[in-house]
Structures are given as C-alpha cells and as structure tokens.
C-alpha cells in the first residue's frame, strides 16, 4: 500500500504519490504482492484509520502489516499506535543500523508479550493481534530516497563530450 503522504515526513522529502505508486507496481508481481493506492481512495492518511476502513471493507481478509525496523523504532510516534498493534499482526523486517534500536525500543518492549518466534512466520496471518514477528532476513540498505536518486541519475542526460557523436 502506497501512502499519499506520511504525517511524520515533510512533503518535500517524498516523491510524488504517482511516482511512488508506479515504482511499487514495478516491484510487485500483481498476484501475491499488489501495489495499491487504496489509502488515497479511502481518504485516510493515518495507519489506524486506514486499517479500520480496510477491515470494514474486507471483513474476511487476514491482513498483516509489514514494516521495517525503522518504523518499529518510531511506532510510538504514530497516531493510535497501540490500536494498530491490536488490529493486525505485524511483520518486521530488519533495516541497516535500526535493528538494535527497534528491538530495544518502546514498541518492542510494550508488545514483548505478543512476539512470535520467527519459525512460526507462516502462521502470523492467522494469529490474533496483538502479534508480531521479527523476520530474519538480510538487511537491505536501499531506501526509497536512494532508489529515487539512482533513478534520477540514470535518467540525467550525459554531458557533451567534445566532437563525439
């Protein structure tokens, strides 16, 4: 789900919504992983409100919120973050330089009783919230900001090189 805007980020620090949605769609396979801008259609900007709308719209769906360790570390700053944890199981992926802070942070501490062993990852969607899991994975240093910078650099016109055609 591509958000139309993150209330914790400055608009200037984010790429335009359409660009972020198109980028996500290129990464998704369209079957198991679908890029959607439904939050924009719902008119919500806060995760707790979006989840409430999605659960009303799709009452039989078993959602799992997937986030990076950087988001787990800052989760207590989110609007109604405890309601989010109570509404949907959460899968957390490691992010370079964030693992230690995330696991030692307030959200991990408050939700420590709801942590599920990584070996039970396949059952997370069926786990009643609050439930969360730390997914062991190789840390990926790529960020949306770095990917956008790389794409801009690749699209930039090459300088004129003397008399070469």
N, C-alpha and C positions, 0 to 999 in steps of 0.2 A: 504494500500500500504506500503510495507516494503522497506525502502530505503537501497540501497547498502552502503551508508555512509552519515553521516551528516557533512557538511563542518564546522559546528560550534563545533564539538566534536572531541576529539582525538580518533584515531582508537583504541588505547589501552583501551579506556573506553567503547568500544562497543563489543558486542558478534559478532561472525562471522555471515555473512549475512544468510547463510543456516540455522543456528540455530535460528535466529530471525524470518525467514520466516516460519519455521516449528512450532515455538511457536505460531505465529499469526494464522496459519492454524488450530491449535488445538482449538483456541478460536472462530474462525469464524464458521458460520453454513453452508457455501457453497452456500447459496441461496440469502439471504438478505445481508449477510456480507461475502465477499470473500477476502481471503488473497491473495495478488498478489505481485510478484517481477517484475512487468512490468517496473519499473523505471530502473532496471538493463538491461532489454532487450532494452529499448529505448536509453540507454547510457547517461542518464541525471543524474545529482546529485543535481541540484538546483530546488526548487519547481516551480519557474516561468517558467523554461524551460520544466519541466515535464508537467505542466498544458497546456502549448502551444501545446506540442506534443499530449497529450490526447484529447484536444479539436479538433485538426485536424483529429485524428484517429476516434474519436467518435463524430461527429458533432451534433448528435441528443440527446446525453446524457446530463442529467442535473446533473452536479456534485455539491457536497457540500464538502468543505474542513472541516474536523473535527480535532480540535486541543485542547490541554489542555491549561489552563490558563497560565501555564509556558511559552508556546510558544507564546501566545498573548503578554505577557510581553516583550519577546525578539524579536518579529516580526520585529521591525525596524532595527534589525541587519541583517535580511535576505536580500539576493540579490534580488533587484527589488520587495520589499515587497508591494509597492503600486500597482504594476501590478498584483500581486497575488490577492489583495483585489478587483481590478477592473475586474478580470477574473472570479471569482467564489464566490458564497455565502459562508460564514464561520460560522460554529457552534463551540462555545467554551464551553468546559466542565470545571467545577471548579477542582482545584488541591489544596491539603492542603498547606496552607501558601502562596499561589500565588494569591488568589482572589483579595485582596486589591491592590496589585502591578499591576496586569493585568488591572483592571478597572480604575486605576489612571494613567496608562502608556500612552506613546506617541501614540501607535497604536489605543487604545480605544479613545483617545482624537481626533486624526485626523479623525477617522471613526465614531465619535459620531452621525453625521447626518444620518448614514446608519444603525444604530442599530434598530433591530426589536424586538418588545415585545415577551417575551417567549411564550405567549399564541398563537402566530402565527407560532410556530415552524414547524407545518405540511406544511406550505406554503413556507418555506425557499428555497427549491429546485427550485421553480418557480419564486423566486424573482430575479429581475435583479440586478447584482452586480454594485456597492458595496452594500452588505447587510451582516449583521452579527447578531448573536443572542447569548445571554448568556443563556445556558441551565441550569436551576436549577436542580441540582442533588446532591446526597450525595457525598461528597468528598472522593475519593478513595486514600488512602495513598500508594498504591502499585506503584512501579516504575519498569521499565524493569530491572534495576540493582538489586533491591531487589528480584525480581522473579528469576533471574538467580542465585543469591546467595542461595536462598532457594532450588532451584533445585539441585545445586552442593552439598549442604549439605545432601539432601535426597539420592543422588547417592553415596556419600562417603562411603567407606567400614567401617564397625564398627570395633572398636578396639578389639583385642584379650582379652577375658575375662577369664583368668585363664584356668582351666581344663574343662570348659563347652563346650559341643559340638557346 
